[in-house]
Structure formats: C-alpha cells, structure tokens
C-alpha cells in the first residue's frame, strides 16, 4: 500500500491497519524462529508498511494540532 492510499484513510482505519501489520510481523517472527518462514522478504515489507502507517498517523496528528 502506498502513502497516497494511506493519506485517504481516517486515523481509526490507520490504527486498525497498524494493528494488523503488527500482528502479521509477530507471526512472521514466530515462523522464522521455528524455521517455517518461506518468504523472508515479507518481514521487511511489513516493517516498512508499519513505519509508513506510523508516519501518516503522525502527520495527521500534527495537522490536527496545528489547526487547533
């Protein structure tokens, strides 16, 4: 998912997306520890997507604070 799509979402939707990404990252780490992880590149993409969501959330919070 790219940043343009994320900016169109509400903060609640972004938090839900971040939650699901964190759960997926946990599951991937668990699979790696048990030797069941097949696509190791997925860990990197999930981490980066979570960082992207956090960035957009912080931008939206900063915009809301500057408007108030």
C-alpha positions as CSV (number, residue, x, y, z in Angstrom):
1,X,0.0,0.0,0.0
2,X,1.4,3.4,-0.9
3,X,1.3,6.6,1.1
4,X,-1.3,8.2,-1.2
5,X,-3.8,5.4,-0.3
6,X,-2.9,5.7,3.4
7,X,-3.5,9.5,3.4
8,X,-7.1,8.9,2.2
9,X,-7.9,6.8,5.3
10,X,-9.1,8.1,8.6
11,X,-6.9,7.8,11.7
12,X,-9.1,5.0,13.1
13,X,-8.6,3.0,9.9
14,X,-4.9,3.7,10.0
15,X,-4.7,2.4,13.6
16,X,-6.5,-0.8,12.6
17,X,-4.1,-1.2,9.7
18,X,-1.2,-0.7,12.0
19,X,-2.6,-3.3,14.4
20,X,-2.9,-5.9,11.7
21,X,0.6,-5.2,10.5
22,X,2.0,-5.6,14.0
23,X,0.1,-8.9,14.3
24,X,1.5,-10.1,10.9
25,X,5.0,-9.1,11.9
26,X,4.7,-11.1,15.2
27,X,3.5,-14.1,13.2
28,X,6.4,-13.8,10.8
29,X,8.9,-13.5,13.6
30,X,7.4,-16.6,15.2
31,X,7.6,-18.5,11.9
32,X,11.2,-17.5,11.5
33,X,12.1,-18.7,14.9
34,X,10.5,-22.1,14.3
35,X,12.1,-22.4,10.8
36,X,8.8,-22.3,9.0
37,X,9.2,-18.9,7.3
38,X,9.3,-19.3,3.5
39,X,9.2,-15.7,2.3
40,X,11.8,-13.8,4.3
41,X,11.4,-10.6,2.3
42,X,7.9,-10.3,3.7
43,X,9.3,-9.3,7.1
44,X,11.0,-6.3,5.5
45,X,7.9,-5.2,3.7
46,X,5.7,-5.5,6.7
47,X,8.1,-3.5,8.8
48,X,8.2,-0.8,6.2
49,X,4.5,-0.7,5.8
50,X,4.1,-0.3,9.5
51,X,6.6,2.6,9.5
52,X,4.7,4.2,6.6
53,X,1.4,4.0,8.6
54,X,3.0,5.5,11.7
55,X,4.4,8.3,9.6
56,X,1.0,9.2,8.1
57,X,-0.6,9.0,11.6
58,X,2.0,11.4,13.0
59,X,1.4,13.7,10.0
60,X,-2.3,13.7,10.6
61,X,-1.8,14.4,14.4
62,X,0.5,17.3,13.6
63,X,-2.0,18.8,11.2
64,X,-4.8,18.4,13.7
65,X,-2.6,20.1,16.4
66,X,-1.7,23.0,14.2
67,X,-5.4,23.6,13.3
68,X,-6.4,23.8,16.9
